[in-house]
Amino acid sequence: MRRAYLTGFTGSAGTAVVTKDKAALWTDGRYFLQAEKELSHDWTLMRSGNQGVPTTSEWLNEVLPSGCRVGIDPFLFSFDAAEELKDAISEKNHELVLIKDLNLVDEIWGESRPEPPKERTRVHGIKYAGVDVPSKLSFVRSQLAENGCNAVVISLLDEVAWLLNMRGSDVPNSPIFYSYLIVEDTAATLFVDNNKVSEDVLEHLEKAGVKLKPYEAILSDVERLAENGAKLWLDSSSINAAIVNVFRSSCERYVKKRGKAGRQIGKESSQGDPATGSSGVQNGTVNALYKVSPATLAKAVKNEAEVEGMKSSHLRDAAALAEFWCWLEGQVRESVPLTEVQVAEKLLEFRQKQDGFIDTSFDTISGYGANGAIIHYRPTPESCSSVESDNLFLLDSGAQYIDGTTDITRTVHFGEPTPRQKECFTRVLQGHIALDQAVFPERTPGFVLDVLARSSLWKIGLDYRHGTGHGVGAALNVHEGPQSISYRYGNLTALQKGMIVSNEPGYYEDNSFGIRIENLLLVKEVDLPNSFGGVSYLGFEKLTFVPIQSKLVDLSLLSPSEINWINEYHDEVWEKVSPLLSGHSLDWLRKNTRPL
Amino acid sequence: MRRAYLTGFTGSAGTAVVTKDKAALWTDGRYFLQAEKELSHDWTLMRSGNQGVPTTSEWLNEVLPSGCRVGIDPFLFSFDAAEELKDAISEKNHELVLIKDLNLVDEIWGESRPEPPKERTRVHGIKYAGVDVPSKLSFVRSQLAENGCNAVVISLLDEVAWLLNMRGSDVPNSPIFYSYLIVEDTAATLFVDNNKVSEDVLEHLEKAGVKLKPYEAILSDVERLAENGAKLWLDSSSINAAIVNVFRSSCERYVKKRGKAGRQIGKESSQGDPATGSSGVQNGTVNALYKVSPATLAKAVKNEAEVEGMKSSHLRDAAALAEFWCWLEGQVRESVPLTEVQVAEKLLEFRQKQDGFIDTSFDTISGYGANGAIIHYRPTPESCSSVESDNLFLLDSGAQYIDGTTDITRTVHFGEPTPRQKECFTRVLQGHIALDQAVFPERTPGFVLDVLARSSLWKIGLDYRHGTGHGVGAALNVHEGPQSISYRYGNLTALQKGMIVSNEPGYYEDNSFGIRIENLLLVKEVDLPNSFGGVSYLGFEKLTFVPIQSKLVDLSLLSPSEINWINEYHDEVWEKVSPLLSGHSLDWLRKNTRPL
């Protein structure tokens, strides 16, 4: 929100850099068009990933005279990101300054800055969570022991929520709450604003042996751990630079103090594992293990109750969507004027009627015609288009239910699609089908499969500038790691049974139309006639059951097996969703799940 | 050959490690079965890549008491490999000893060790090379200048041959000759046994300004460069540890000497580029740039003449293969007893009749039945099977012609294949077709495409334990880098227009049969209706034109577009190869290129 306040750009990803006489905003391909629209002339748009576009640090090294001071808010940079920036700008002798005591944007914003949220948290019932908090904490503790650590600071908010079977509503669309969690050998402490904790939640936490401390106490507790000589597990890719720096400086202070007292430093930290060579505050080094959080993978691999909740919430979501599409088709047929925002609002109404609905899981992307080509378009009441029957309409939306999180994109045409639109849609669909049908040996990273979703587009020289799949939380964040299916080859995390990923290839013709077809998929073991190499083979099970508009399919491009896929999918949609519908919506579903 | 002499294992890849009381041989999945057969009980077979199998250094750290001395022949280890080994064994305080003055295996081998080869070299005509030596050297010099270097040592033998438009026959199957090449700003020196250089070659080299020195003079010349303060470009992934170590120690001696003379060392090396920060022998550091050789990519991207030669030699090779398969089918039909070795010899005869034939490009893999499952099987006259009509016959072979290098695998059945064999063959073929038809944006590394060749096998739980494609030289080594198409994700080299790669998915059922279908492909730009992102899109053009046995195809598994691919390929085979054939062979080709 600070970035949006400062720059006007409201996309979900970007970096603003301001020097004494320049201001530049970096964002990625999803947001180029949106940023062009939203940024004023004071700002230079930096299209990340385009050839010749410098990174933020390259730019700083270019535009600043050497030896400058570059400030960041250390609570808003991960330790890794801050270190990377520090290293990069040191090339021109710039110094990175951690501005801990104030935030420069807030200084400008002043009193008109919104208050921080104070929403109540709630217990995420064991029926949906599947595993109780003591079990989760003891898993974390077993990981601490295995890694020779005494404590871990969990700062990713979805990890705190997942570990403590709690949910909140501090952040739009994500059922999380501002907090930190420290899990130690024998204790666990949640750092959170007391006002957010109801009696229920308090009892729930007490039962699990979790103490409460104020949100702001995190830094002093990290100091305490340093002074006790604890070996701390820090996920430096996510934990903020402020925490790591407090820990480091406290360790150093501790070393000096002990040094003055004439005692041998190396032997003081008795709990470390000498075999790993990283135990103890030795020679002034910091007593920390930098490693991905023990909760990351555990959260990504869903248990049975979580899978059950995801499946069930997806069916209710599908019913809402069937009602919505049925309604929208009728409105457009009768030429009722409707804007992209009104359409999104109506979709919300349909979802709100479903059991256990809580919130949307992200801002609905309701893009008609050229707006569909803005990958993360967010319509505003003032400027948005109306939804008509002359072009494609792309709708990417999702919901938070008590038992699960959904994320679905469908692209439709209410009139006559052009042959070009049909060709592009069909090739996107072929990519979607190819990924959906993929079978692969365990230990395969997601990026290996990305090409399956792209190759039908590549064959005619088309592509899309985003990844193909992201992880999805169970009644948690709609985007989560560590897995992904992307053309970036850096993420080596293997897809594992129980993970959930999106399957969302697309194609975007600037100033013309956008296409995306997205289902969520559960990674499952597949039962095959062979198992070469003695390994398991994995595949996907669909969670999303909403028809794909057959009007947009160019049958001549499809193989018989691709046509089968569509027909079987629509059979399944009918079977699973029709029991939840009646009247016009049921008719609509019947019509839209007929075999090709 | 030393490894084969010592261990009995004759595969092309492996590492033997001998301690005072243990002996172990590491090899990869291609050779597990072969190694099992060939190793005596004195040797432990280490199956690299299998779970729980230690690397050589892990094993040394396990079996040796700490603080041992581990010797290697530094002429046989790349600098990188030696450094990696050194680092890894330093964990247990082992010391790596470079045994420069003798080779321990040779000490045992004694007088029965074969003489080093003394074959004559020849000029590789400009008609086939396409670019003359002065142009190639001036390209290398432009690279030296760009990188602030004064000289480069080229030690990869195919790079020396390519840069100097020379060929030799010191090594079976590869037209290379033992040599080193140093290219300096204003000079070029070939280090080679004088006896290998004819008048022709001498004249050719003189014209290009290339001097000759004895092979053994390489180390003293590297010393000379160090003493002259030259900044040396070394491809540490391939250059041997002996050369790098001589350069380093010479640099250090030079530093000391200069130091004693009271002169400022940093300023002595005038030719370095101060901007890069790596110029000059400063603070005792070595004056070297470690970077992939400037010839590597230039050699991999074929020029027009090289492409022409590859195409032409592939057609002659195809004619030889058609004659061969026609002959073999007849022999088997008439139950003429033939061993795998006899079949390979006969194939050689057919190839020898073709214009410009020089040699096979690797040892023919002629594997009947279970032998076909040994990925790099090499039949021996004593132990090989006969080729009959009850099982699959896998034949992987290639030739060196004056104008090109071939590499082709076909798998056939002379009787009735089982449904299992047909299913496996068809799935391998589907992978082959998928890769052949791939279209992809420029800057795509080969590994991205690997999954296309595997996914049809994965669908039934099958896989193969080797990469899908390797680079191929033009009238040079049948295996060359830097590109590859592999399930190993480390090789980020993008496929580029003009590169040649093999397309060779397979499937191997231990103790039963092996399947592989291999064509060579030229990477080319494809002309598409779109070019999203403003980039070029690349695809493949087939170089290999030999029928694929349709008897082995299970048509029910294929899509119409896959059937089209086969029919179009066979049309093209007929069109291109039939003019080179007559009689029975022509009939055979007609029969085997009929549409499915």
Chai-1 contact restraints between the chains, C-beta under 6 A:
chainA,res_idxA,chainB,res_idxB,connection_type,confidence,min_distance_angstrom,max_distance_angstrom,comment,restraint_id
A,V439,B,W458,contact,1.0,0.0,6.0,A-B,restraint_1
A,V439,B,K459,contact,1.0,0.0,6.0,A-B,restraint_2
A,F440,B,W458,contact,1.0,0.0,6.0,A-B,restraint_3
A,V448,B,V451,contact,1.0,0.0,6.0,A-B,restraint_4
A,V451,B,V448,contact,1.0,0.0,6.0,A-B,restraint_5
A,W458,B,V439,contact,1.0,0.0,6.0,A-B,restraint_6
A,W458,B,F440,contact,1.0,0.0,6.0,A-B,restraint_7
A,K459,B,V439,contact,1.0,0.0,6.0,A-B,restraint_8
A,I460,B,L528,contact,1.0,0.0,6.0,A-B,restraint_9
A,I460,B,P529,contact,1.0,0.0,6.0,A-B,restraint_10
A,I460,B,N530,contact,1.0,0.0,6.0,A-B,restraint_11
A,G461,B,L528,contact,1.0,0.0,6.0,A-B,restraint_12
A,G461,B,N530,contact,1.0,0.0,6.0,A-B,restraint_13
A,G461,B,S531,contact,1.0,0.0,6.0,A-B,restraint_14
A,G461,B,F532,contact,1.0,0.0,6.0,A-B,restraint_15
A,G461,B,Y537,contact,1.0,0.0,6.0,A-B,restraint_16
A,L462,B,N530,contact,1.0,0.0,6.0,A-B,restraint_17
A,L462,B,F532,contact,1.0,0.0,6.0,A-B,restraint_18
A,D463,B,F532,contact,1.0,0.0,6.0,A-B,restraint_19
A,L528,B,I460,contact,1.0,0.0,6.0,A-B,restraint_20
A,L528,B,G461,contact,1.0,0.0,6.0,A-B,restraint_21
A,P529,B,I460,contact,1.0,0.0,6.0,A-B,restraint_22
A,N530,B,I460,contact,1.0,0.0,6.0,A-B,restraint_23
A,N530,B,G461,contact,1.0,0.0,6.0,A-B,restraint_24
A,N530,B,L462,contact,1.0,0.0,6.0,A-B,restraint_25
A,S531,B,G461,contact,1.0,0.0,6.0,A-B,restraint_26
A,F532,B,G461,contact,1.0,0.0,6.0,A-B,restraint_27
A,F532,B,L462,contact,1.0,0.0,6.0,A-B,restraint_28
A,F532,B,D463,contact,1.0,0.0,6.0,A-B,restraint_29
A,Y537,B,G461,contact,1.0,0.0,6.0,A-B,restraint_30
A,S559,B,S559,contact,1.0,0.0,6.0,A-B,restraint_31
